[in-house]
Amino acid sequence: MKVKRIVANIETDLLDAARSFYADVLGLEILMDQGWITTFGSQETMRVQINFASEGGSGTPVPDLSIEVDDLDEALKRVEEAGLQPEYGPVSEPWGVRRFYVRDPLGKLINILVHIE
């Protein structure tokens, strides 16, 4: 047996707010919308990963989600244009990522990052 996919399930009644952040700001596609559940995704090939952490690194809290992007500056611009402000960063971390934290409209702490070389 092998794990094919891991899906994060976040309980909320604020599906429109989720759509405005995850589709409009971050650019994820709506893969399914049943009215009571909306699935956002991308056609990018992704590795199966799950993190367990006692902190978020650099003394930060553990984020609810980590989202890797290809252009952190563009992600930051879209977040700020949506009226949201980072709670941490942007900063280059010693383990090879540049990132910032932002709270989505549901109150979840999101780690938005890009790997740097």
Secondary structure, 3 states (H helix, E strand, C coil): CCCCCCCCCCCCCCHHHHHHHHHHHCCCEEEEECCCCEEEECCCCCCCCCCCCCCCCCCCCCCCEEEECCCHHHHHHHHHHCCCCCCEEEEECCCCEEEEEEECCCCCEEEEEEECC
